[in-house]
Amino acid sequence: MKRILIIALGAGLLFGACSKDDLDIKPTRYISKKDIDRITETSPHLMEATMNGLYAYNVKQGSGGTTGHDDFGQKGYDIYTDMLAGDMVLNSTIYGWYSGIADLSDFRNYASLEAFKPWRFYYYMVRGTNNVLVGYLDEQDKPLKELSDKEKGILAQAYAMRAYMYYNLVNLYTTGYDANEKILPIYVRPILTNTPAKTTQEVFALMESDLRTSLKYFEEANMVGKGPNINYNVAKGILAYVLAAKGTTDALTEVITITDELKGAYPLANQNQLLGGFNKVASNPNWMWSAQLTTENDLDLVSWWGQVDIYTYSYAAVGDTKGLNKDLFDAIRADDIRLKQFETNVVEYDEGEEVDFGTDILPVNKFFSSLGKTFMGQRLIVSDYVFMRVEEMYLLNAEAKARLNQDGPAVDALKELLDNRITDLSYLDGLSGDALKKEVLFQTRLELWGEGKALAAFKRNKADIVYGSNHLFFAGTVFSYNDKRLVIPVPQSEILNNPVYNN
């Protein structure tokens, strides 16, 4: 028997209180450099604890400074970018979350909370990494004392995380790599004074420097293996993304070198894993960086799983689903295993009951709760988050080669990835030039759907973005990759509170 979607929800679900959020104006306290110096003398583990706190904050509800149900750290902004790229479709607006993203109205107003939240989150994380760095380094970035291998490992993580946060700011608040455009303030110390916006070239120079310094400290500490948090390979992966976004010949050549090294470090997902839910680190050895979530993280309906997974006790389960761009769906080959990641019309639960979602194209076999495909079966989130996986390195490798007109090697890189996904790969042999670049971009969008990677890929490749025929807003509209409507404006709070921003 089909379950009725629009059901009476109990007060415990708190949907009744889910109106647009108000800014949390409670002050956020930061630990000062003086405090760090004093505490470190008696508590040498402070920097490690701070780093662990940043990993927790990266998945925390309200980490953008609001009570919004789209405010839950990095994975929340992955939804923003996938929607801006047009590949993730908001299928209904029953509760209102993401409607201003989908119709682009939130980004016509620099006073919107949607403009504020990512800025606040990423700069908060930048400040946190700076607190770690000044705990070990002087004003010239020289160690204050002889560092242990463990301390070097913590420094390496902090440098890489700072670069990652600036990379995301660039992706959201700029149109792409324009060397001389002033874009973002740079902070390399936890100071209380404002700094002016720096050029794209300067921001990229900082990211590259941070990541190369991170790799140096990992190597000095002999920490070149794997791990659940930012590790040596993840720092390399972030550097590959930064260089691919920069897009010069030298940068793309280095992307190929880096990704060639990383491709063999992890196994590719097999077909069972591609249809296995993407929900547990232990079941996905292809994951390079992830967050293992437990009930201690205190995440529930306000989470990525709550917003995307129809089996989790939250919005998607009761109708506010997020689905696939129909144009992208229609382009999937019939012999591609990833076609089975998505379903339309009737979805069956483990209990045997069915729900008819109509024409929504839902990722019910790519993403589902680790507790199973039961109706609202996951109340407290215990399914994990993935931030980076090895398949991204194959795709970046193919992309860099295609952009450098190395067509044959680019096709070979694609074949390595697609060998266990598509039955007949012979169609790739005839591709070259722009057609090959488009195929690499298509495979990136499909393989990484729902993982927050599409918008950056469009910008790197300077490709047009087409909102599919199933979009609630702008259906069929073609956007240039640098269309200002797809760029978040610098928030009002920054313009008002930073008088030197435009200096």
PyMOL commands that set and color helices and strands:
alter all, ss='L'
color gray80, all
select helices_A, chain A and resi 11-13+15-17+33-42+46-57+74-84+99-102+105-108+113-134+149-173+200-220+232-246+249-263+271-274+281-283+295-297+304-308+316-318+326-330+337-341+391-403+407-418+426-430+433-447+454-461+484-486+492-497
alter helices_A, ss='H'
color red, helices_A
select strands_A, chain A and resi 88-90+182-185+197-199+287-291+322-324+346-348+354-356+385-389+465-466+478-479
alter strands_A, ss='S'
color yellow, strands_A
deselect
rebuild
show_as cartoon
